[in-house]
Amino acid sequence: MSRDELNKLVMNYLILEGHKEGALNFQKESGLQCDDMIDSDIIDARVQVKKLILAGELDQAIKALNELNPEVS
């Protein structure tokens, strides 16, 4: 696995897990060009859905998820 592929993998993990600040810092430090991957609004929305699920608010999580990506349901 090349260094670039590994950096993209790490970046993808940070974004999917909602570590927005970590992703932005990693982008700067690694020099990875991935502006199309980092969408602050989407990351925030994913974090919100995750929080709702963990809090047991499944109806609200489903509603928020449908607003984020209607194709899921």
Secondary structure, DSSP 8 states (H G I E B T S, - for coil): --HHHHHHHHHHHHHHTT-HHHHHHHHHHHT---TTT--HHHHHHHHHHHHHHHTT-HHHHHHHHHHH-TT--
